[in-house]
């Protein structure tokens, strides 16, 4: 199956169940919550953007650490979803966000093609100490599931 077909299949599945799920982005509050989506794979990022927007979120996509930090300097998001696999690992961005006064309390979900159990213990500790709000596997997470997880983190107000 091509990447385009997989994207269409995921989005089609999400749209079919959208009515039952409700608008997760609006369930947390009356205004649109902002999501900073950090992923160097633009096609995947666009798929998730569409799904998150369908669930009421305002989404900004950036392709790496420098762009993410510049974006946060302009507008602090309500939550960030950071891909692990980038030219600079996602945990580096997580730590940089924690050291910036503007974003130190922004919840950050780590997003990866690899399950957390595949990480070595030192990396797990590093992500834990930087207060990640969670770890999601891309291949197992539909845009609807990501929207629901974001809504859950925002509702619970957790950064770790």
C-alpha positions in Angstrom: 0.0 0.0 0.0 1.4 3.4 -0.9 1.9 6.2 1.7 -0.9 8.2 0.1 -3.3 5.2 0.3 -2.3 4.7 3.9 -2.9 8.4 4.7 -6.3 8.3 3.0 -7.2 5.1 4.8 -6.3 6.6 8.2 -8.2 9.9 7.5 -11.2 8.0 6.1 -11.4 5.9 9.2 -11.1 8.9 11.5 -13.8 10.9 9.6 -16.2 8.0 9.8 -16.1 7.9 13.6 -15.8 11.6 14.1 -19.4 12.1 15.0 -19.2 9.5 17.8 -16.0 10.9 19.2 -17.0 14.6 19.2 -14.7 17.5 18.8 -11.8 16.6 21.2 -10.1 20.0 20.7 -13.2 21.8 21.9 -14.0 19.5 24.7 -11.2 21.0 26.8 -12.4 24.6 26.5 -14.4 27.0 24.5 -11.5 28.2 22.3 -9.3 26.3 19.9 -6.3 24.8 21.5 -3.0 25.2 19.7 -0.8 22.3 18.8 2.8 22.6 17.7 3.5 19.5 15.6 7.3 18.9 15.1 8.0 16.4 12.4 10.5 16.5 9.5 8.2 14.2 7.4 5.9 16.8 5.9 3.4 14.3 4.4 2.9 12.6 7.7 2.7 15.9 9.5 0.0 17.1 7.1 -2.0 14.0 7.6 -2.0 14.6 11.4 -2.7 18.3 10.9 -5.8 17.6 8.9 -7.1 15.1 11.5 -6.3 17.4 14.4 -8.0 20.3 12.7 -11.1 18.1 12.1 -11.2 17.7 15.9 -11.1 21.4 16.6 -7.4 22.1 17.1 -5.3 24.9 15.5 -2.1 23.2 14.3 1.3 24.7 13.4 3.8 22.3 11.7 7.5 22.8 11.9 10.2 20.5 10.6 12.9 20.6 13.3 14.3 21.9 16.5 15.3 25.4 15.3 11.9 26.0 13.7 10.2 24.8 16.8 12.1 27.1 19.1 11.5 30.1 16.7 7.8 29.2 16.7 7.6 29.1 20.5 9.3 32.5 20.6 6.5 33.9 18.5 3.5 32.0 20.0 3.6 29.5 22.8 1.4 26.5 22.0 -1.0 24.7 24.4 0.8 21.4 23.7 3.6 20.1 21.5 3.8 16.8 19.7 7.5 16.1 18.9 8.7 13.4 16.6 11.6 11.4 18.1 13.2 10.6 14.7 14.6 13.8 13.3 18.1 14.9 12.4 18.3 16.0 16.0 16.5 13.6 18.4 13.2 14.8 19.8 14.4 14.6 23.4 16.9 17.4 22.6 13.9 19.7 21.7 12.0 18.5 24.8 14.9 19.6 27.0 15.3 22.9 25.1 11.6 23.6 25.7 12.0 22.9 29.4 14.9 25.4 29.6 12.9 28.2 28.0 10.8 30.2 30.4 8.0 30.6 27.8 7.6 26.8 27.2 8.8 25.2 30.4 5.3 24.1 31.3 4.0 23.2 27.9 3.0 19.5 27.7 5.1 17.6 25.2 4.0 14.3 23.7 6.8 12.3 22.2 5.9 10.7 18.9 7.9 7.8 17.4 7.9 4.9 15.0 9.5 2.9 17.8 7.9 1.7 21.0 9.3 3.1 24.2 10.4 -0.4 25.2 13.0 -0.2 22.4 14.7 2.8 24.0 17.7 2.2 26.2 17.4 3.0 29.8 19.4 6.2 29.7 17.1 7.7 27.0 14.0 6.7 29.0 15.4 8.4 32.0 16.3 11.5 30.0 12.7 11.8 28.6 11.3 11.1 32.1 13.4 13.8 33.7 12.4 16.3 31.1 8.7 15.7 32.0 7.3 14.3 28.7 3.5 14.0 28.9 3.7 10.7 27.2 5.0 8.5 24.3 2.9 7.5 21.3 3.8 5.2 18.5 3.1 6.8 15.1 2.3 3.5 13.3 -0.4 2.7 15.9 -1.8 6.2 16.4 -4.5 7.6 14.1 -5.2 11.3 13.9 -8.4 10.8 16.0 -6.4 8.9 18.7 -3.8 11.7 18.7 -6.6 14.2 19.1 -8.1 12.3 22.0 -4.7 11.9 23.7 -4.0 15.6 23.3 -7.4 16.5 24.7 -6.8 14.2 27.7 -3.4 15.8 28.5 -4.9 19.3 28.2 -7.9 18.4 30.3 -5.7 16.9 33.0 -3.2 19.8 32.8 -0.2 17.6 33.0 3.3 18.2 31.7 4.6 14.9 33.1 
